[in-house]
Amino acid sequence: MKTIIKGYKYRLYPTDEQKEQINKTFGCCRFIYNHFLAMRIELYKAEQKSLSYSKCSSLLTQLKKEKEWLKEPDKCSLQNSLKDLDTAYQNFFREIKKGNNNQGFPKFKSKRNNNKSYKTNFTNNNIELYFTNNQVKLPKLGWVHCKLHREFTGKILSATISQVPSGKYFVSLNVECKHTQLPKNNNAVGLDLGISDLLITSDDEFIENDKLTYKYEKQLSKLQRQLAKKEKGSKNFHKQKARVARLHEKIANIRKYNLHRISSRIVKENQFIFSEDLNVKGMVKNRNLAKSIHDVSWYELTRQLQYKSDWNGRVYHKVDRYFASSQLCSSCGYKNTETKNLNVRTWICSECGSNHNRDINAAINILNQGLKDLEVIL
């Protein structure tokens, strides 16, 4: 048994009064974040000094006395907003010290941002779930109707209440719980990530890419054309905007479900999992492939493989991105530079005469290199 932190996300069905309270909390958290970000910027410009989280926290206490409406939302949500700001600052300066100039400076939050959320902490049983009645108790909101489709046992650490662009409300719970690891085995697999096929394994398995963006492209285009004809800011404009958001949400949900299904099966079947360390940021600069690369969602797949492997005592390793997996013969090691051309899908090794499928050969090379990196003998 291993203690891990899992996330459980449920849809909320708040009443009008509860919606009003949630929206007030969104606004107060945004105000606190922007207020102290402006304060930090002004202080640094004037005195080249910065404000710590503890100093901001004490200033927040004084600010509540001046602005009574800041006492309406849950107090933990405002403190967490300050922590988010402090984390953004720390991340910025940490990356700058490393020489990464692409890390953005903390930005002011906009009221027009459609992704809204706030986080509250578990204290004195202020967060409870009633699975039989499909209800969750949240600070300042009381009991909220909720679709509790998955039960769990464990200690609740925090809850994040959010509203997505389609207008739906959700609660995400961080739960500390016990996890039974999968039984160990001696299986190993190499994964070649692709576009035509999502995955090609060293076991000659091709996992199809659903190409969801292309599947729903016409439907999405039609909804967006209808949105463009609406008067901006009107009721019909917001209704149509929600329709577009719901379709985007549907695409994202289908994609994530498929990736979870695939990654869970791979982790369940294999003790050692190897894949490429792709430079996705560089690859999307190719305008002909950018849309397909974003649609296939390689990062999300590798993220799921990583944390599911950690949970279950599996080993997930990425081979070096400069390893020429597609050019090497998996039988004799001969390097064929002609396979740099993506149009070459099959080739015959001039040294040993082996007939190779480009993707399967690459997956086998990734497997062999991964085992070599970890010095594993099966």
N, C-alpha and C positions, 0 to 999 in steps of 0.2 A: 504493500500500500504506500502510495506517495501523496504528500499534501501539495496540491496545486491550486491556483486561482483560476476559476472558470467564469466566463461571462454568459449571462442568460438575458435574452432580449424578448420583451413582451409588448404587445400593442395595448395602449391605454384607450379607454372610452370615457373621458372626463365629462362632467356636466358643464353647463355654461359658466357657472360660478367657479368651478375648478379650472376651466380654460382661462378665465380672466386672471386667476391667481398665478397660473403657470406663465402667462404672457407678461404679467407684472414682474415676475422673477427674472424672465429673460431680459427685460428692459433694465432692471436694476443691476444685474450682473454686467451687462454691456456698459452701463454708465460707470460702474466702479472700475472696470478695466480701462476704459478710455480716460477717466479722470486721473487715475494714478499713472497711466502712461504719459499723459501730458505733463503731469507734475515732475516725473522723472526726467523728461526731455528738457523742460525749462530749468530744472536744478542743474543739470549737467552743462547746459549752455552758459549759465550764470556763474557757477562755481566749480565746474568740472568734478562734481560729486554725484554719487548715486544713492538711491534709497533701497534699503534692505527690505525683505518681506516683513520682518518684525516691526520695523518703523512704519511701513504702510499699514500694517494691522492696527497699530495704536492710533494712527491718523484716521483710520476708518471708524473707530469708536467715537472720536470727536465729530466726524462728519455725520454720523447717525443722529447726534444731538441737534445738529443744524438742520438736517433734512429728515423730518419725521417719517416720510414715506419709505425711507430705506429700512425701516423696522418691519415693514409688511412682509417681505420675503423671508424664506428660511435663512438664518444667519450663516449656516455652513456653506450655502451657495455663494455668498459674497466673499467669504474667506477663500473658497476654492478658486474664485475668479482672480483674486490676488495671487494665489499660488501659480495659476496658469500664466499670469503676466511675468512673475519672477522666473518661471521655467523658460519662457520665451526669451528673456534677457540672457539667462545662463547659456542656453543653446546657441544664441547668436554669438556671444563672446568666445565660447568654447570652440566653435567652428572657425571663427576669425583667427584665433591663435594657431589653429591647425593649418591655416593658409587657405581655407575654403571661403572664397569671396562670394559664392553663390548663395550662402545662407542669408535670408532676408532679415532685416531689422523688424522688430514687432510693429504690427500695423494696428490702426484704430479699427474697431469693429463697427460695421454699418448696420443701421436699422433695417436696411433692405436685403440683408443676407437671409436667404431662405432656410439655411441650416442653423437652427437655434437649439441651444442646450444649456443645461446647468447641472452641476453635480452636488450631491448632498451626502454626508457621511452617516454611518450607522452609530447611533448613541442612544442608550436607554430604551431600546426596543422601539425606536421611532419609525422603523421600517419593518413591516410584517407582511406575510402572504397567507391568504386563506384560499387554498387550492380548490376545495370543494365548492366554494361560492364564486370563484374567479374574481377575487378582489385583492388589491394590494394597498397597504397603508403607507402613506408618504407624509413627511413633515409639511405642515401648513395646508395640506390638501385633504387629509383624512383618508377614508376608504374610497378608492377609485376602482371602477369596474375595469377589468383587465382580462385578456385572453391568455390564461396560464396553461399553455399547451404542453409544457414540460415541467415535471416536478423534479426537485432536487433536495438533498440534505446537506447542510453545511452552514458555515457562519457567514452572514451577509456583511460585507465590508463597506460598500458604498452603492449609491444608485444615481444614475444619470438620466434625467428626463429630457427628452428631445422632441423636436417637431421637424419633420422632413418637408421638402418642397411641395409634396402632394397634399399637405395639410394634416397628415396623420401624426398622432402622438405615440411615443414609445417610452418604455423604461428599460434601462440596461442595468443589471445587477452584477456586481463583482462578488463572487462567492468563494470562500476558502473551503475546499472539500477534499475528501479522500478519493484517490483514483487508483484503480487496480490496473497495473501494467499488463500489456499483452505478453503471452509466453514467448520466450526467445526462440529464434530459429537460425539457420545458417544460410538463408537466402540473401542474395545481393542482386541489385538491378541498376542498370545505367539508363538515364533518361535523356533523350535528345528532344529539346523543345522546338516545336515547329509552328507553322502558320496553316498550311494545308491540313495537316493533322496536328492536334494539340500536343500529343506526346507520342514518341516512338521509343519503345523499350528495347533493351538488349535481348529480351526474350521473343523478339519478332512480333510484338503486339503493337497495333496502330490504334490510338485513341482519337476518335474523330473530334474535329473542331466544329462546334455548332454554328459559328459565325453569326451570332445573334444580331449584331449591328446591321448586317446586310439583310438578315431575315425580316427585320422590322423597319427597314429603311424607308420603304414607300409609305407605310402607315405613319411613321414619325414625320416624314416630309409633309404629308397632307395636314397633320395637326399643326405643324409649325407655320405653314402657309396661312391656315385659318387664324392663327394667333397674330400674324403680321397684319392682318386686315382689321383687327379689333382696335378700338380707340384705347390708347395706352392709359391705364389707370381706371378704366370703366369696370363694371361688374362682370360683363361678358369677357373682358380681357383676363380678369383673374380666374374666371371659370375655365377658360381655354388654357391658361397657363397651368392650371392644376391638372388638366387632361394630359398635357405634354409631360408634366412631371410624373404622372402615374405610369405612363408608358416607359419612361426612362427607369423608373423604379422596378417595373416588371422585368425589363431586360437585365438589370443588375441582380435581381433576386434569382432569376433563372441561371445566370452565369455563376453566381456564388454557390448555388445549390449543386450544380454540376461539378464545380471544382472541389467542394467538400466531399462529394461522393467518390471522386477519383482519388483524391489525396488520402482519404481514409482507407480505401482498398489497398493502395500502394504501401502504406505504413503497416497495415495489418499483415500483409503477405511477406514483407521483406525486412530483414534485420539491418542491412546496409543499403542505403539509397544514395545515388550519385547523380548529379546533374551539372549543367554548364553554369558558369558565373557570367551571365550575359550583360553586356553594356547596353541596357535598354535605352538610356538617355541618348546615347550616340546613335543607336539604330533608328530611333523615331525621326532623326533628321532626314532620313530618306523619305521623301514625300510620297513615293509610290507604295511604301510599306507601312507608313506611320499609322494609318487608320486600322489596318489589320493587326498590327502589333498591340495597339491600345485595346482592341476588341478581345484579343486572346488572353490578356491578363496574366502574363507570366509571373509577375511579382506576387500576386495574390496566391497563385498556386505554390510557389516556392516558400512563401510565408507560412502557409498551412502545413506543408511538409515539415518545415522546421519545428514548429511548436508541437505538432502531433508526435513527431519523433522524440522530442524532449520529454513529453508526457509518458511515453511508452517504452523508454529505454532503447530506442532505435538510434542509429547513427546516420545523420544526413550531412553530406559533404558536397561542396561545390568545387569542381576542378578549376584550375586557372583559366581565365577567359582567353588567354593567348595560346592555349593548347589546341593544336591543329587536329581536332577530332574528325573532321570531314575529309582531311587530306591523307591520313595515314591508313595503310592496309592493316586491318585488325588481325590478319594471319601472319604477316612477315614483317610489318613495320615500314614498308616502302612508302615514301611520301610522293603523292601525285598532286602537283600544284594546279593541274587543270581543273580540279574539283572546286577551286575558288569560284568558278562560274556556277551560279545557283541553278542554271538550266541543266547541268549534268546530274541526273538522278540515279543512273547506274553506271558502273565502270568495272573494267577488268584489270587486275593488277598485272603489270608487265614483268614483275619479278617472279611471283609464285602462281599466277594464272587464276587467282580467286576471283569469282564474280560477286560484286558487292552492290547491294542497295545502299545508296548514299546515307540514308537516315539510320538504318539498322547498323551499318558499319560504324557510324559516329557514336551511336549508343553503346556499342560494344567497346569502342576505344575509351569512352568516358568511364565505363565500368572498370576496365583494366587500369586506367590511370588513377581512379579513385582508390582502388585497392592498393596500388603502389604508393600513393600519397600517405595512406594510413598504415602501410606496412601490414596489411591483413592477408592472411593465407587461408583460403577456404578448403 
